[in-house]
Amino acid sequence: MSKINVLLAEDELALGMIIQESLESRDFKVRLCQDGHKAWESYQAQKPDVLVLDVMMPKKDGFSLASEIRKIDPHTPIIFLTSKSQTEDVVKGFGLGANDYVRKPFSMEELIVRIKAHLDRLRTRQNQSDWIALGQYEFHPTRQLLKLGDHEQPLTSRESQLLQILLQNANDITDRTVILNQIWGSDDFFNARSMDVFITKLRKKLQDDPEIQILNVRGYGFKLVC
């Protein structure tokens, strides 16, 4: 099995080397860059399997780098490393297309689990290339589309991920915490509010089939009835 190729952008050399050595000791292949410009050049030269980006870097910060990458690459997982705790920074990162946030200090085990989880989800989406029946609708996870008859409506990445998880547990309860940790990476209050907004959006997009419902099971989670 080939090694997971990680592009690590971290301007603190000592920390970057610790992360690099820790990952490589667990059979990852790591390219370490100390600023955003070098990371961008490295990304263009050899596309990695996953990007681990420090937010605060010289020459080009992590947010700017992620924004440039997402213009040409909507799929490669991006995980931010940050010492910032402000909610607005987390929201900004996700808005730019980040998949996850890891706050410093962190354990290597946590970072590795998150890297592997995002790569597993990416492989699952890539393998699910066919339309899936959902009541009167059809759902295409890879293309992020819902189709009813001849009418197609696009889903955002978050909507598609959320619908996939609910479908995996169709007609059964999906724990709120499971959804939050898999998609948002944390079950804190702000992420929970964000998830509720996406549930409401999905309900509206599925409203033309009265047999489909996303029920809120108070205290537990959600149930997709179809």
N, C-alpha and C positions, 0 to 999 in steps of 0.2 A: 504493500500500500504506500503511495507517495506521501511525502511529508506535507503538512499544512504550511503554506507559504504566507508569512505574516510581514506586512510592512509596518514597522514601528517608528513613529515620529515623536521624539521626546528630547527636549533641549537640555535637560539635566543629564549630563553624560553618565554620572555614577548610577542614577536610577535607571537610565536607559540600558546600561550594560547589565545591571542586575536582572531586569526584565528579560533581556535578550538571552542571557545565560540560563535563566530559569526555564524559559520556553524551549530553548535548544536542548536542555537536558531531558526534556519530555518529548523529544523527537519532532519539534517544530523547526522550520527553517525561517530565520528572522533576518530582515534587512533593517538596520538601525540608521535613522537620519536625525540630525540635530536641529533642523529648521524646516519650515514649510516648503521653501523652494526646492531643497534637495529631495524632500519627500515626493513632491510633484514630479520631478525629473525621474525619480526611481519608479514611481507608479507608471509613468508613460513607457519606460524602458522595459519593464517586466510586470505585468498586471498580477497583483497578489490575490490570494484567496480571501484575505480579510485585512482590514486596515485598523490599526490601533493608534489613535492620534491624541497627542496632548493638545489641550485647548490653547494655552498661552505659549506661543513659540515666536522666535524672531523671524523677520523677513516676510513670513506668511503664517498667520495663526491657523489653528485647527478648523475654525469655522469657515474661513476663506478657502482653505484647501478642500474641505468636504463639499463646499458649494461648487467648486470647479469640477470635482470628480463626479458629482451627481448630474452634471449637465451632459456627461457622456456615458455614465455608468450608473444605472438605477438599481443595480442588484447586489454588487459586492458589499458585504456587511461592513459597517463603520462603527467602531466603538470609541467613544471619547474617554480620555483620562483627564480628570480635572480636580483641582483642589477647591474649586468654587462650589458653593452650596446654594446659591440663589436660584429660585425656581425659574426666573426668567431666562437664565442661561441654559437650563435643561430644556425648556420650551423652545428656545432658539435652536438648539442643537437638533432636536427632533424635527423641527420645521425645515431644517436644511437637508433632512434625509438620513440622519443618524439612526442606527438601530439600537444603540444602547449607550449608557453612561456608567462609568466606574469612577467613584470618588476616591481620591487619595486620602489617607493611606489605604491600601487594599491588599488582600491576600492573593498570591499567584493562583491558588486553587480556584478562587472566585473568577478571576480573569479567564482562566482556561475553560471553566465550565461555560461561561458566557460565550466565548469564541466558538466552542463546539456546538452549543445550542443554536446559535445563529446560522452556522454552516449546515447543520442538520435541517433547519427549516428551509434554507435556500435549496438544498437538494430535493426536499419534499415537493416544493413548488415546481421545480424544474421537471420532476418526474410526473407531476400531475398535469399532463398536457391535454387531457380530454375534457369535454363538457361533463358536468355532474348534474344529474336530475335533482331539482329542488322544488317539489310541488309542480306548479305550472311553469316555473322558471327553469333555466339551465344556468349553471355557474361554471366559469372557466377560471380556475385559480391562477394559472400562469399569466394569462392575458388580463386578469383582473376585470372580468366582464360578467354582468348579469344579462340574460336574454329572456324575453317573454315574446313568443311568436317571432316576428321579424325585427322586433325592437331590441337594440342592445343599449345598455347604459353602463358607463365605466364606474369602477370602484377605485377608491384610493388604496394604497398599500395597506394601511391600517384596517380599512373596512374589509379588504380581502382576507387578511390574516385573521381577523375576528370571526368572519363568517366560516372560515375553514375550521377553526377550533370548535365553534358551535356545531358545525356539521359532524365533526368527529364524535360528538356526544349527542347527536340528534335524538329528541324525545327523552333525554335524560338531563339532569342538572349539571351544568359546568360551573365549577367553583370560581368565584370572582378573583380570588387570589391567584389561581392558576393562570387565568387570562392575563392579569396584570403583570405577573412575573414573566410570562412567555413573550408578551408583546411590548410592554413598557419597561420591563426590567426591574420594577419596584411596585409594591402595593400601597404606596403612600396616598394621602388624601387627594393631592392634585392630579395624580394619574387616574385615580378612581373617578374623579369628576370628568376627566377627559374620556375615559371609557364609556361613561354614561351617555356622553354626547354622541359617540360613534354608534352606540346601540340604537339611539333615537334615529340616526341617519339611516341605519340598516332597516329599521322598521318601515320607514317611509319608502325606501327603495323596493321593499317586498310587499307593499300594501295592496297591490293589484291581485294578489292571491289570498282570499280570506281564510284559506286553510292553513296558511303559514303564520305562526306567531312566535315572537320572542318574548317569553314571559320572565318577569322579574320575580325570583323566588327570594323573598325578603330574608336577609341574614345568611344566605347561602350563595346565590349567584343567578345564572340565567338558564333558561330552558328553551331550546329551539324546537317547536312543535311543527312537524311537517308530515 
